Amino acid sequence: MKLIPGAVVTGGTSLAYKTGSWRDQKPIIDRELCKSCGICEEVCPDDSVKAQMGIYSIDYEYCKGCGLCAYECPAGAIQMIAEQR
């Protein structure tokens, strides 16, 4: 994909590439604290956060560990932890 300065790229395009090996931290969702608001899914630039029947999970094969989901979670239900290699 050729990038043009000032252009907006559609989110979730990294699904064409498994990028999970890039991260040094990964998000963990505490389901007891999660309010199922969907903000984490909205802010994820890699489309790695998905909901199934109101339960959110992270596809670690594509998550780069940017931490946006944890930063934006109003309930504090997502914590970033060191990746075990």
N, CA, C and O atoms as a Maestro MAE file, in Angstrom:
{
 s_m_m2io_version
 :::
 2.0.0
}

f_m_ct {
 s_m_title
 :::
 protein
 m_atom[340] {
  # First column is atom index #
  i_m_mmod_type
  r_m_x_coord
  r_m_y_coord
  r_m_z_coord
  i_m_residue_number
  s_m_chain_name
  s_m_pdb_residue_name
  s_m_pdb_atom_name
  i_m_atomic_number
  :::
  1 25 0.849 -1.157 0.000 1 A "MET " " N  " 7
  2 3 0.000 0.000 0.000 1 A "MET " " CA " 6
  3 2 0.904 1.231 0.000 1 A "MET " " C  " 6
  4 15 1.794 1.352 0.842 1 A "MET " " O  " 8
  5 25 0.679 2.120 -0.920 2 A "LYS " " N  " 7
  6 3 1.430 3.366 -0.986 2 A "LYS " " CA " 6
  7 2 0.721 4.401 -0.123 2 A "LYS " " C  " 6
  8 15 -0.474 4.651 -0.285 2 A "LYS " " O  " 8
  9 25 1.481 5.002 0.803 3 A "LEU " " N  " 7
  10 3 0.904 6.016 1.680 3 A "LEU " " CA " 6
  11 2 1.114 7.399 1.091 3 A "LEU " " C  " 6
  12 15 2.183 7.711 0.565 3 A "LEU " " O  " 8
  13 25 0.094 8.212 1.185 4 A "ILE " " N  " 7
  14 3 0.134 9.579 0.680 4 A "ILE " " CA " 6
  15 2 0.117 10.509 1.885 4 A "ILE " " C  " 6
  16 15 -0.764 10.376 2.735 4 A "ILE " " O  " 8
  17 25 1.067 11.456 1.994 5 A "PRO " " N  " 7
  18 3 1.075 12.371 3.133 5 A "PRO " " CA " 6
  19 2 -0.275 13.068 3.296 5 A "PRO " " C  " 6
  20 15 -0.838 13.592 2.335 5 A "PRO " " O  " 8
  21 25 -0.782 13.064 4.529 6 A "GLY " " N  " 7
  22 3 -2.057 13.702 4.825 6 A "GLY " " CA " 6
  23 2 -3.268 12.811 4.604 6 A "GLY " " C  " 6
  24 15 -4.384 13.185 4.964 6 A "GLY " " O  " 8
  25 25 -3.063 11.636 4.017 7 A "ALA " " N  " 7
  26 3 -4.180 10.727 3.767 7 A "ALA " " CA " 6
  27 2 -4.519 9.961 5.041 7 A "ALA " " C  " 6
  28 15 -3.679 9.823 5.931 7 A "ALA " " O  " 8
  29 25 -5.731 9.471 5.125 8 A "VAL " " N  " 7
  30 3 -6.171 8.674 6.258 8 A "VAL " " CA " 6
  31 2 -6.237 7.226 5.806 8 A "VAL " " C  " 6
  32 15 -6.844 6.908 4.783 8 A "VAL " " O  " 8
  33 25 -5.605 6.354 6.579 9 A "VAL " " N  " 7
  34 3 -5.588 4.933 6.253 9 A "VAL " " CA " 6
  35 2 -6.698 4.247 7.033 9 A "VAL " " C  " 6
  36 15 -6.915 4.554 8.205 9 A "VAL " " O  " 8
  37 25 -7.388 3.341 6.406 10 A "THR " " N  " 7
  38 3 -8.455 2.594 7.052 10 A "THR " " CA " 6
  39 2 -7.885 1.720 8.157 10 A "THR " " C  " 6
  40 15 -6.898 1.017 7.940 10 A "THR " " O  " 8
  41 25 -8.494 1.754 9.344 11 A "GLY " " N  " 7
  42 3 -8.058 0.923 10.461 11 A "GLY " " CA " 6
  43 2 -8.264 -0.551 10.176 11 A "GLY " " C  " 6
  44 15 -9.089 -0.925 9.342 11 A "GLY " " O  " 8
  45 25 -7.510 -1.382 10.874 12 A "GLY " " N  " 7
  46 3 -7.657 -2.820 10.735 12 A "GLY " " CA " 6
  47 2 -6.953 -3.419 9.546 12 A "GLY " " C  " 6
  48 15 -7.150 -4.598 9.252 12 A "GLY " " O  " 8
  49 25 -6.132 -2.645 8.843 13 A "THR " " N  " 7
  50 3 -5.463 -3.177 7.659 13 A "THR " " CA " 6
  51 2 -4.339 -4.135 7.999 13 A "THR " " C  " 6
  52 15 -3.851 -4.842 7.117 13 A "THR " " O  " 8
  53 25 -3.914 -4.177 9.254 14 A "SER " " N  " 7
  54 3 -2.827 -5.092 9.607 14 A "SER " " CA " 6
  55 2 -3.298 -6.539 9.681 14 A "SER " " C  " 6
  56 15 -2.482 -7.429 9.918 14 A "SER " " O  " 8
  57 25 -4.579 -6.798 9.488 15 A "LEU " " N  " 7
  58 3 -5.051 -8.179 9.481 15 A "LEU " " CA " 6
  59 2 -4.459 -8.970 8.321 15 A "LEU " " C  " 6
  60 15 -4.544 -10.198 8.294 15 A "LEU " " O  " 8
  61 25 -3.866 -8.275 7.376 16 A "ALA " " N  " 7
  62 3 -3.197 -8.964 6.276 16 A "ALA " " CA " 6
  63 2 -1.855 -9.543 6.720 16 A "ALA " " C  " 6
  64 15 -1.271 -10.367 6.017 16 A "ALA " " O  " 8
  65 25 -1.364 -9.113 7.889 17 A "TYR " " N  " 7
  66 3 -0.055 -9.544 8.390 17 A "TYR " " CA " 6
  67 2 -0.167 -9.881 9.867 17 A "TYR " " C  " 6
  68 15 -0.749 -9.115 10.635 17 A "TYR " " O  " 8
  69 25 0.379 -11.010 10.270 18 A "LYS " " N  " 7
  70 3 0.418 -11.347 11.691 18 A "LYS " " CA " 6
  71 2 1.520 -10.515 12.332 18 A "LYS " " C  " 6
  72 15 2.699 -10.686 12.020 18 A "LYS " " O  " 8
  73 25 1.134 -9.618 13.222 19 A "THR " " N  " 7
  74 3 2.074 -8.661 13.805 19 A "THR " " CA " 6
  75 2 2.269 -8.861 15.304 19 A "THR " " C  " 6
  76 15 2.920 -8.044 15.955 19 A "THR " " O  " 8
  77 25 1.720 -9.922 15.852 20 A "GLY " " N  " 7
  78 3 1.792 -10.151 17.293 20 A "GLY " " CA " 6
  79 2 3.192 -10.309 17.837 20 A "GLY " " C  " 6
  80 15 3.428 -10.045 19.016 20 A "GLY " " O  " 8
  81 25 4.127 -10.733 17.007 21 A "SER " " N  " 7
  82 3 5.502 -10.938 17.483 21 A "SER " " CA " 6
  83 2 6.231 -9.617 17.707 21 A "SER " " C  " 6
  84 15 7.343 -9.619 18.236 21 A "SER " " O  " 8
  85 25 5.644 -8.504 17.325 22 A "TRP " " N  " 7
  86 3 6.283 -7.192 17.464 22 A "TRP " " CA " 6
  87 2 6.233 -6.664 18.891 22 A "TRP " " C  " 6
  88 15 7.076 -5.853 19.276 22 A "TRP " " O  " 8
  89 25 5.275 -7.101 19.669 23 A "ARG " " N  " 7
  90 3 5.024 -6.444 20.955 23 A "ARG " " CA " 6
  91 2 5.952 -6.945 22.065 23 A "ARG " " C  " 6
  92 15 6.473 -8.059 22.018 23 A "ARG " " O  " 8
  93 25 6.137 -6.073 23.070 24 A "ASP " " N  " 7
  94 3 6.848 -6.475 24.282 24 A "ASP " " CA " 6
  95 2 5.916 -6.436 25.501 24 A "ASP " " C  " 6
  96 15 6.284 -6.874 26.591 24 A "ASP " " O  " 8
  97 25 4.701 -5.901 25.296 25 A "GLN " " N  " 7
  98 3 3.658 -5.955 26.318 25 A "GLN " " CA " 6
  99 2 2.366 -6.391 25.649 25 A "GLN " " C  " 6
  100 15 2.143 -6.127 24.468 25 A "GLN " " O  " 8
  101 25 1.511 -7.068 26.426 26 A "LYS " " N  " 7
  102 3 0.223 -7.462 25.857 26 A "LYS " " CA " 6
  103 2 -0.910 -7.086 26.800 26 A "LYS " " C  " 6
  104 15 -0.739 -7.087 28.019 26 A "LYS " " O  " 8
  105 25 -2.061 -6.766 26.233 27 A "PRO " " N  " 7
  106 3 -3.217 -6.403 27.051 27 A "PRO " " CA " 6
  107 2 -3.944 -7.643 27.575 27 A "PRO " " C  " 6
  108 15 -4.102 -8.636 26.864 27 A "PRO " " O  " 8
  109 25 -4.375 -7.562 28.816 28 A "ILE " " N  " 7
  110 3 -5.165 -8.622 29.439 28 A "ILE " " CA " 6
  111 2 -6.471 -7.983 29.909 28 A "ILE " " C  " 6
  112 15 -6.458 -6.968 30.605 28 A "ILE " " O  " 8
  113 25 -7.593 -8.581 29.527 29 A "ILE " " N  " 7
  114 3 -8.907 -8.056 29.910 29 A "ILE " " CA " 6
  115 2 -9.395 -8.773 31.166 29 A "ILE " " C  " 6
  116 15 -9.447 -10.002 31.206 29 A "ILE " " O  " 8
  117 25 -9.750 -8.001 32.185 30 A "ASP " " N  " 7
  118 3 -10.364 -8.536 33.397 30 A "ASP " " CA " 6
  119 2 -11.871 -8.532 33.151 30 A "ASP " " C  " 6
  120 15 -12.505 -7.478 33.197 30 A "ASP " " O  " 8
  121 25 -12.433 -9.686 32.895 31 A "ARG " " N  " 7
  122 3 -13.849 -9.784 32.523 31 A "ARG " " CA " 6
  123 2 -14.787 -9.348 33.647 31 A "ARG " " C  " 6
  124 15 -15.929 -8.969 33.388 31 A "ARG " " O  " 8
  125 25 -14.317 -9.398 34.879 32 A "GLU " " N  " 7
  126 3 -15.161 -8.954 35.996 32 A "GLU " " CA " 6
  127 2 -15.289 -7.436 36.030 32 A "GLU " " C  " 6
  128 15 -16.308 -6.907 36.474 32 A "GLU " " O  " 8
  129 25 -14.257 -6.733 35.563 33 A "LEU " " N  " 7
  130 3 -14.295 -5.268 35.535 33 A "LEU " " CA " 6
  131 2 -14.884 -4.718 34.234 33 A "LEU " " C  " 6
  132 15 -15.387 -3.595 34.203 33 A "LEU " " O  " 8
  133 25 -14.820 -5.509 33.164 34 A "CYS " " N  " 7
  134 3 -15.265 -5.067 31.840 34 A "CYS " " CA " 6
  135 2 -16.760 -4.741 31.848 34 A "CYS " " C  " 6
  136 15 -17.576 -5.529 32.325 34 A "CYS " " O  " 8
  137 25 -17.105 -3.568 31.313 35 A "LYS " " N  " 7
  138 3 -18.503 -3.122 31.221 35 A "LYS " " CA " 6
  139 2 -19.083 -3.334 29.821 35 A "LYS " " C  " 6
  140 15 -20.214 -2.929 29.551 35 A "LYS " " O  " 8
  141 25 -18.311 -3.967 28.931 36 A "SER " " N  " 7
  142 3 -18.742 -4.238 27.554 36 A "SER " " CA " 6
  143 2 -19.159 -2.968 26.819 36 A "SER " " C  " 6
  144 15 -20.129 -2.973 26.062 36 A "SER " " O  " 8
  145 25 -18.422 -1.879 27.046 37 A "CYS " " N  " 7
  146 3 -18.761 -0.603 26.407 37 A "CYS " " CA " 6
  147 2 -18.303 -0.546 24.947 37 A "CYS " " C  " 6
  148 15 -18.861 0.213 24.154 37 A "CYS " " O  " 8
  149 25 -17.296 -1.339 24.588 38 A "GLY " " N  " 7
  150 3 -16.837 -1.389 23.202 38 A "GLY " " CA " 6
  151 2 -15.784 -0.364 22.825 38 A "GLY " " C  " 6
  152 15 -15.353 -0.323 21.673 38 A "GLY " " O  " 8
  153 25 -15.362 0.461 23.766 39 A "ILE " " N  " 7
  154 3 -14.357 1.475 23.442 39 A "ILE " " CA " 6
  155 2 -13.053 0.818 22.998 39 A "ILE " " C  " 6
  156 15 -12.416 1.291 22.057 39 A "ILE " " O  " 8
  157 25 -12.650 -0.256 23.658 40 A "CYS " " N  " 7
  158 3 -11.403 -0.939 23.292 40 A "CYS " " CA " 6
  159 2 -11.441 -1.409 21.838 40 A "CYS " " C  " 6
  160 15 -10.450 -1.296 21.117 40 A "CYS " " O  " 8
  161 25 -12.570 -1.928 21.422 41 A "GLU " " N  " 7
  162 3 -12.732 -2.395 20.043 41 A "GLU " " CA " 6
  163 2 -12.645 -1.228 19.062 41 A "GLU " " C  " 6
  164 15 -12.060 -1.354 17.986 41 A "GLU " " O  " 8
  165 25 -13.230 -0.097 19.440 42 A "GLU " " N  " 7
  166 3 -13.226 1.086 18.570 42 A "GLU " " CA " 6
  167 2 -11.838 1.682 18.391 42 A "GLU " " C  " 6
  168 15 -11.485 2.104 17.290 42 A "GLU " " O  " 8
  169 25 -11.039 1.721 19.466 43 A "VAL " " N  " 7
  170 3 -9.742 2.401 19.383 43 A "VAL " " CA " 6
  171 2 -8.615 1.511 18.879 43 A "VAL " " C  " 6
  172 15 -7.543 2.020 18.552 43 A "VAL " " O  " 8
  173 25 -8.817 0.214 18.806 44 A "CYS " " N  " 7
  174 3 -7.742 -0.689 18.378 44 A "CYS " " CA " 6
  175 2 -7.404 -0.449 16.907 44 A "CYS " " C  " 6
  176 15 -8.242 -0.670 16.033 44 A "CYS " " O  " 8
  177 25 -6.169 0.005 16.629 45 A "PRO " " N  " 7
  178 3 -5.801 0.288 15.242 45 A "PRO " " CA " 6
  179 2 -5.595 -0.967 14.404 45 A "PRO " " C  " 6
  180 15 -5.512 -0.891 13.178 45 A "PRO " " O  " 8
  181 25 -5.510 -2.115 15.058 46 A "ASP " " N  " 7
  182 3 -5.249 -3.364 14.346 46 A "ASP " " CA " 6
  183 2 -6.460 -4.275 14.275 46 A "ASP " " C  " 6
  184 15 -6.356 -5.403 13.793 46 A "ASP " " O  " 8
  185 25 -7.607 -3.806 14.747 47 A "ASP " " N  " 7
  186 3 -8.837 -4.597 14.728 47 A "ASP " " CA " 6
  187 2 -8.643 -5.922 15.465 47 A "ASP " " C  " 6
  188 15 -9.194 -6.950 15.071 47 A "ASP " " O  " 8
  189 25 -7.845 -5.882 16.550 48 A "SER " " N  " 7
  190 3 -7.510 -7.089 17.307 48 A "SER " " CA " 6
  191 2 -8.475 -7.376 18.450 48 A "SER " " C  " 6
  192 15 -8.455 -8.471 19.011 48 A "SER " " O  " 8
  193 25 -9.311 -6.417 18.800 49 A "VAL " " N  " 7
  194 3 -10.269 -6.609 19.892 49 A "VAL " " CA " 6
  195 2 -11.620 -6.925 19.270 49 A "VAL " " C  " 6
  196 15 -12.122 -6.185 18.424 49 A "VAL " " O  " 8
  197 25 -12.196 -8.034 19.703 50 A "LYS " " N  " 7
  198 3 -13.477 -8.479 19.160 50 A "LYS " " CA " 6
  199 2 -14.425 -8.858 20.287 50 A "LYS " " C  " 6
  200 15 -13.996 -9.283 21.360 50 A "LYS " " O  " 8
  201 25 -15.710 -8.699 20.033 51 A "ALA " " N  " 7
  202 3 -16.734 -9.101 20.996 51 A "ALA " " CA " 6
  203 2 -17.545 -10.245 20.417 51 A "ALA " " C  " 6
  204 15 -17.913 -10.249 19.243 51 A "ALA " " O  " 8
  205 25 -17.809 -11.211 21.275 52 A "GLN " " N  " 7
  206 3 -18.694 -12.299 20.907 52 A "GLN " " CA " 6
  207 2 -19.684 -12.466 22.053 52 A "GLN " " C  " 6
  208 15 -19.300 -12.824 23.167 52 A "GLN " " O  " 8
  209 25 -20.942 -12.208 21.779 53 A "MET " " N  " 7
  210 3 -22.003 -12.270 22.782 53 A "MET " " CA " 6
  211 2 -21.666 -11.400 23.995 53 A "MET " " C  " 6
  212 15 -21.880 -11.809 25.137 53 A "MET " " O  " 8
  213 25 -21.135 -10.191 23.741 54 A "GLY " " N  " 7
  214 3 -20.847 -9.239 24.805 54 A "GLY " " CA " 6
  215 2 -19.567 -9.489 25.576 54 A "GLY " " C  " 6
  216 15 -19.263 -8.762 26.522 54 A "GLY " " O  " 8
  217 25 -18.812 -10.506 25.189 55 A "ILE " " N  " 7
  218 3 -17.543 -10.815 25.859 55 A "ILE " " CA " 6
  219 2 -16.406 -10.436 24.923 55 A "ILE " " C  " 6
  220 15 -16.326 -10.918 23.793 55 A "ILE " " O  " 8
  221 25 -15.526 -9.565 25.411 56 A "TYR " " N  " 7
  222 3 -14.423 -9.060 24.593 56 A "TYR " " CA " 6
  223 2 -13.185 -9.922 24.756 56 A "TYR " " C  " 6
  224 15 -12.879 -10.406 25.846 56 A "TYR " " O  " 8
  225 25 -12.479 -10.101 23.645 57 A "SER " " N  " 7
  226 3 -11.221 -10.844 23.663 57 A "SER " " CA " 6
  227 2 -10.259 -10.191 22.682 57 A "SER " " C  " 6
  228 15 -10.652 -9.367 21.856 57 A "SER " " O  " 8
  229 25 -8.996 -10.571 22.789 58 A "ILE " " N  " 7
  230 3 -7.944 -9.983 21.966 58 A "ILE " " CA " 6
  231 2 -7.294 -11.069 21.131 58 A "ILE " " C  " 6
  232 15 -6.935 -12.130 21.640 58 A "ILE " " O  " 8
  233 25 -7.149 -10.797 19.856 59 A "ASP " " N  " 7
  234 3 -6.456 -11.716 18.953 59 A "ASP " " CA " 6
  235 2 -4.972 -11.370 19.016 59 A "ASP " " C  " 6
  236 15 -4.519 -10.411 18.392 59 A "ASP " " O  " 8
  237 25 -4.227 -12.158 19.775 60 A "TYR " " N  " 7
  238 3 -2.817 -11.859 20.008 60 A "TYR " " CA " 6
  239 2 -1.925 -12.087 18.791 60 A "TYR " " C  " 6
  240 15 -0.770 -11.662 18.788 60 A "TYR " " O  " 8
  241 25 -2.433 -12.739 17.775 61 A "GLU " " N  " 7
  242 3 -1.626 -12.904 16.557 61 A "GLU " " CA " 6
  243 2 -1.473 -11.577 15.821 61 A "GLU " " C  " 6
  244 15 -0.527 -11.394 15.054 61 A "GLU " " O  " 8
  245 25 -2.404 -10.650 16.053 62 A "TYR " " N  " 7
  246 3 -2.379 -9.369 15.344 62 A "TYR " " CA " 6
  247 2 -2.152 -8.167 16.260 62 A "TYR " " C  " 6
  248 15 -1.801 -7.090 15.780 62 A "TYR " " O  " 8
  249 25 -2.345 -8.330 17.556 63 A "CYS " " N  " 7
  250 3 -2.152 -7.234 18.514 63 A "CYS " " CA " 6
  251 2 -0.668 -6.874 18.602 63 A "CYS " " C  " 6
  252 15 0.178 -7.735 18.842 63 A "CYS " " O  " 8
  253 25 -0.367 -5.585 18.405 64 A "LYS " " N  " 7
  254 3 1.022 -5.108 18.486 64 A "LYS " " CA " 6
  255 2 1.392 -4.646 19.884 64 A "LYS " " C  " 6
  256 15 2.556 -4.335 20.138 64 A "LYS " " O  " 8
  257 25 0.434 -4.593 20.795 65 A "GLY " " N  " 7
  258 3 0.723 -4.175 22.161 65 A "GLY " " CA " 6
  259 2 0.865 -2.680 22.329 65 A "GLY " " C  " 6
  260 15 1.620 -2.224 23.188 65 A "GLY " " O  " 8
  261 25 0.153 -1.908 21.527 66 A "CYS " " N  " 7
  262 3 0.277 -0.441 21.589 66 A "CYS " " CA " 6
  263 2 -0.287 0.133 22.887 66 A "CYS " " C  " 6
  264 15 0.148 1.196 23.331 66 A "CYS " " O  " 8
  265 25 -1.251 -0.560 23.499 67 A "GLY " " N  " 7
  266 3 -1.809 -0.115 24.767 67 A "GLY " " CA " 6
  267 2 -2.967 0.859 24.678 67 A "GLY " " C  " 6
  268 15 -3.457 1.320 25.709 67 A "GLY " " O  " 8
  269 25 -3.420 1.187 23.470 68 A "LEU " " N  " 7
  270 3 -4.546 2.122 23.344 68 A "LEU " " CA " 6
  271 2 -5.801 1.593 24.037 68 A "LEU " " C  " 6
  272 15 -6.538 2.358 24.660 68 A "LEU " " O  " 8
  273 25 -6.039 0.304 23.930 69 A "CYS " " N  " 7
  274 3 -7.227 -0.275 24.561 69 A "CYS " " CA " 6
  275 2 -7.177 -0.083 26.076 69 A "CYS " " C  " 6
  276 15 -8.176 0.293 26.689 69 A "CYS " " O  " 8
  277 25 -6.022 -0.339 26.675 70 A "ALA " " N  " 7
  278 3 -5.868 -0.185 28.124 70 A "ALA " " CA " 6
  279 2 -5.972 1.283 28.529 70 A "ALA " " C  " 6
  280 15 -6.594 1.606 29.541 70 A "ALA " " O  " 8
  281 25 -5.375 2.156 27.755 71 A "TYR " " N  " 7
  282 3 -5.381 3.588 28.063 71 A "TYR " " CA " 6
  283 2 -6.795 4.166 28.020 71 A "TYR " " C  " 6
  284 15 -7.154 4.998 28.853 71 A "TYR " " O  " 8
  285 25 -7.590 3.727 27.057 72 A "GLU " " N  " 7
  286 3 -8.931 4.291 26.863 72 A "GLU " " CA " 6
  287 2 -10.029 3.594 27.655 72 A "GLU " " C  " 6
  288 15 -11.143 4.110 27.730 72 A "GLU " " O  " 8
  289 25 -9.749 2.442 28.245 73 A "CYS " " N  " 7
  290 3 -10.791 1.699 28.970 73 A "CYS " " CA " 6
  291 2 -11.250 2.481 30.198 73 A "CYS " " C  " 6
  292 15 -10.463 2.681 31.123 73 A "CYS " " O  " 8
  293 25 -12.523 2.934 30.229 74 A "PRO " " N  " 7
  294 3 -13.001 3.738 31.352 74 A "PRO " " CA " 6
  295 2 -13.143 2.937 32.648 74 A "PRO " " C  " 6
  296 15 -13.163 3.519 33.733 74 A "PRO " " O  " 8
  297 25 -13.243 1.614 32.545 75 A "ALA " " N  " 7
  298 3 -13.408 0.771 33.732 75 A "ALA " " CA " 6
  299 2 -12.072 0.276 34.281 75 A "ALA " " C  " 6
  300 15 -12.028 -0.328 35.353 75 A "ALA " " O  " 8
  301 25 -10.989 0.526 33.556 76 A "GLY " " N  " 7
  302 3 -9.685 0.020 33.985 76 A "GLY " " CA " 6
  303 2 -9.606 -1.494 33.914 76 A "GLY " " C  " 6
  304 15 -8.871 -2.123 34.674 76 A "GLY " " O  " 8
  305 25 -10.372 -2.078 32.993 77 A "ALA " " N  " 7
  306 3 -10.451 -3.533 32.887 77 A "ALA " " CA " 6
  307 2 -9.332 -4.147 32.056 77 A "ALA " " C  " 6
  308 15 -9.217 -5.371 31.988 77 A "ALA " " O  " 8
  309 25 -8.512 -3.321 31.429 78 A "ILE " " N  " 7
  310 3 -7.434 -3.844 30.589 78 A "ILE " " CA " 6
  311 2 -6.099 -3.384 31.159 78 A "ILE " " C  " 6
  312 15 -5.859 -2.190 31.343 78 A "ILE " " O  " 8
  313 25 -5.251 -4.343 31.430 79 A "GLN " " N  " 7
  314 3 -3.909 -4.066 31.942 79 A "GLN " " CA " 6
  315 2 -2.880 -4.557 30.936 79 A "GLN " " C  " 6
  316 15 -3.068 -5.592 30.296 79 A "GLN " " O  " 8
  317 25 -1.799 -3.812 30.801 80 A "MET " " N  " 7
  318 3 -0.696 -4.222 29.939 80 A "MET " " CA " 6
  319 2 0.325 -4.961 30.802 80 A "MET " " C  " 6
  320 15 0.772 -4.450 31.830 80 A "MET " " O  " 8
  321 25 0.689 -6.174 30.368 81 A "ILE " " N  " 7
  322 3 1.685 -6.951 31.107 81 A "ILE " " CA " 6
  323 2 2.837 -7.295 30.174 81 A "ILE " " C  " 6
  324 15 2.675 -7.333 28.954 81 A "ILE " " O  " 8
  325 25 3.996 -7.544 30.759 82 A "ALA " " N  " 7
  326 3 5.176 -7.888 29.967 82 A "ALA " " CA " 6
  327 2 4.937 -9.189 29.214 82 A "ALA " " C  " 6
  328 15 4.411 -10.156 29.766 82 A "ALA " " O  " 8
  329 25 5.327 -9.198 27.966 83 A "GLU " " N  " 7
  330 3 5.197 -10.385 27.118 83 A "GLU " " CA " 6
  331 2 6.244 -11.417 27.536 83 A "GLU " " C  " 6
  332 15 7.413 -11.078 27.720 83 A "GLU " " O  " 8
  333 25 5.833 -12.654 27.683 84 A "GLN " " N  " 7
  334 3 6.757 -13.744 27.997 84 A "GLN " " CA " 6
  335 2 7.286 -14.324 26.698 84 A "GLN " " C  " 6
  336 15 6.507 -14.767 25.854 84 A "GLN " " O  " 8
  337 25 8.575 -14.325 26.532 85 A "ARG " " N  " 7
  338 3 9.177 -14.860 25.293 85 A "ARG " " CA " 6
  339 2 9.914 -16.134 25.569 85 A "ARG " " C  " 6
  340 15 10.484 -16.729 24.654 85 A "ARG " " O  " 8
  :::
 }
 m_bond[339] {
  # First column is bond index #
  i_m_from
  i_m_to
  i_m_order
  :::
  1 1 2 1
  2 2 3 1
  3 3 4 2
  4 3 5 1
  5 5 6 1
  6 6 7 1
  7 7 8 2
  8 7 9 1
  9 9 10 1
  10 10 11 1
  11 11 12 2
  12 11 13 1
  13 13 14 1
  14 14 15 1
  15 15 16 2
  16 15 17 1
  17 17 18 1
  18 18 19 1
  19 19 20 2
  20 19 21 1
  21 21 22 1
  22 22 23 1
  23 23 24 2
  24 23 25 1
  25 25 26 1
  26 26 27 1
  27 27 28 2
  28 27 29 1
  29 29 30 1
  30 30 31 1
  31 31 32 2
  32 31 33 1
  33 33 34 1
  34 34 35 1
  35 35 36 2
  36 35 37 1
  37 37 38 1
  38 38 39 1
  39 39 40 2
  40 39 41 1
  41 41 42 1
  42 42 43 1
  43 43 44 2
  44 43 45 1
  45 45 46 1
  46 46 47 1
  47 47 48 2
  48 47 49 1
  49 49 50 1
  50 50 51 1
  51 51 52 2
  52 51 53 1
  53 53 54 1
  54 54 55 1
  55 55 56 2
  56 55 57 1
  57 57 58 1
  58 58 59 1
  59 59 60 2
  60 59 61 1
  61 61 62 1
  62 62 63 1
  63 63 64 2
  64 63 65 1
  65 65 66 1
  66 66 67 1
  67 67 68 2
  68 67 69 1
  69 69 70 1
  70 70 71 1
  71 71 72 2
  72 71 73 1
  73 73 74 1
  74 74 75 1
  75 75 76 2
  76 75 77 1
  77 77 78 1
  78 78 79 1
  79 79 80 2
  80 79 81 1
  81 81 82 1
  82 82 83 1
  83 83 84 2
  84 83 85 1
  85 85 86 1
  86 86 87 1
  87 87 88 2
  88 87 89 1
  89 89 90 1
  90 90 91 1
  91 91 92 2
  92 91 93 1
  93 93 94 1
  94 94 95 1
  95 95 96 2
  96 95 97 1
  97 97 98 1
  98 98 99 1
  99 99 100 2
  100 99 101 1
  101 101 102 1
  102 102 103 1
  103 103 104 2
  104 103 105 1
  105 105 106 1
  106 106 107 1
  107 107 108 2
  108 107 109 1
  109 109 110 1
  110 110 111 1
  111 111 112 2
  112 111 113 1
  113 113 114 1
  114 114 115 1
  115 115 116 2
  116 115 117 1
  117 117 118 1
  118 118 119 1
  119 119 120 2
  120 119 121 1
  121 121 122 1
  122 122 123 1
  123 123 124 2
  124 123 125 1
  125 125 126 1
  126 126 127 1
  127 127 128 2
  128 127 129 1
  129 129 130 1
  130 130 131 1
  131 131 132 2
  132 131 133 1
  133 133 134 1
  134 134 135 1
  135 135 136 2
  136 135 137 1
  137 137 138 1
  138 138 139 1
  139 139 140 2
  140 139 141 1
  141 141 142 1
  142 142 143 1
  143 143 144 2
  144 143 145 1
  145 145 146 1
  146 146 147 1
  147 147 148 2
  148 147 149 1
  149 149 150 1
  150 150 151 1
  151 151 152 2
  152 151 153 1
  153 153 154 1
  154 154 155 1
  155 155 156 2
  156 155 157 1
  157 157 158 1
  158 158 159 1
  159 159 160 2
  160 159 161 1
  161 161 162 1
  162 162 163 1
  163 163 164 2
  164 163 165 1
  165 165 166 1
  166 166 167 1
  167 167 168 2
  168 167 169 1
  169 169 170 1
  170 170 171 1
  171 171 172 2
  172 171 173 1
  173 173 174 1
  174 174 175 1
  175 175 176 2
  176 175 177 1
  177 177 178 1
  178 178 179 1
  179 179 180 2
  180 179 181 1
  181 181 182 1
  182 182 183 1
  183 183 184 2
  184 183 185 1
  185 185 186 1
  186 186 187 1
  187 187 188 2
  188 187 189 1
  189 189 190 1
  190 190 191 1
  191 191 192 2
  192 191 193 1
  193 193 194 1
  194 194 195 1
  195 195 196 2
  196 195 197 1
  197 197 198 1
  198 198 199 1
  199 199 200 2
  200 199 201 1
  201 201 202 1
  202 202 203 1
  203 203 204 2
  204 203 205 1
  205 205 206 1
  206 206 207 1
  207 207 208 2
  208 207 209 1
  209 209 210 1
  210 210 211 1
  211 211 212 2
  212 211 213 1
  213 213 214 1
  214 214 215 1
  215 215 216 2
  216 215 217 1
  217 217 218 1
  218 218 219 1
  219 219 220 2
  220 219 221 1
  221 221 222 1
  222 222 223 1
  223 223 224 2
  224 223 225 1
  225 225 226 1
  226 226 227 1
  227 227 228 2
  228 227 229 1
  229 229 230 1
  230 230 231 1
  231 231 232 2
  232 231 233 1
  233 233 234 1
  234 234 235 1
  235 235 236 2
  236 235 237 1
  237 237 238 1
  238 238 239 1
  239 239 240 2
  240 239 241 1
  241 241 242 1
  242 242 243 1
  243 243 244 2
  244 243 245 1
  245 245 246 1
  246 246 247 1
  247 247 248 2
  248 247 249 1
  249 249 250 1
  250 250 251 1
  251 251 252 2
  252 251 253 1
  253 253 254 1
  254 254 255 1
  255 255 256 2
  256 255 257 1
  257 257 258 1
  258 258 259 1
  259 259 260 2
  260 259 261 1
  261 261 262 1
  262 262 263 1
  263 263 264 2
  264 263 265 1
  265 265 266 1
  266 266 267 1
  267 267 268 2
  268 267 269 1
  269 269 270 1
  270 270 271 1
  271 271 272 2
  272 271 273 1
  273 273 274 1
  274 274 275 1
  275 275 276 2
  276 275 277 1
  277 277 278 1
  278 278 279 1
  279 279 280 2
  280 279 281 1
  281 281 282 1
  282 282 283 1
  283 283 284 2
  284 283 285 1
  285 285 286 1
  286 286 287 1
  287 287 288 2
  288 287 289 1
  289 289 290 1
  290 290 291 1
  291 291 292 2
  292 291 293 1
  293 293 294 1
  294 294 295 1
  295 295 296 2
  296 295 297 1
  297 297 298 1
  298 298 299 1
  299 299 300 2
  300 299 301 1
  301 301 302 1
  302 302 303 1
  303 303 304 2
  304 303 305 1
  305 305 306 1
  306 306 307 1
  307 307 308 2
  308 307 309 1
  309 309 310 1
  310 310 311 1
  311 311 312 2
  312 311 313 1
  313 313 314 1
  314 314 315 1
  315 315 316 2
  316 315 317 1
  317 317 318 1
  318 318 319 1
  319 319 320 2
  320 319 321 1
  321 321 322 1
  322 322 323 1
  323 323 324 2
  324 323 325 1
  325 325 326 1
  326 326 327 1
  327 327 328 2
  328 327 329 1
  329 329 330 1
  330 330 331 1
  331 331 332 2
  332 331 333 1
  333 333 334 1
  334 334 335 1
  335 335 336 2
  336 335 337 1
  337 337 338 1
  338 338 339 1
  339 339 340 2
  :::
 }
}
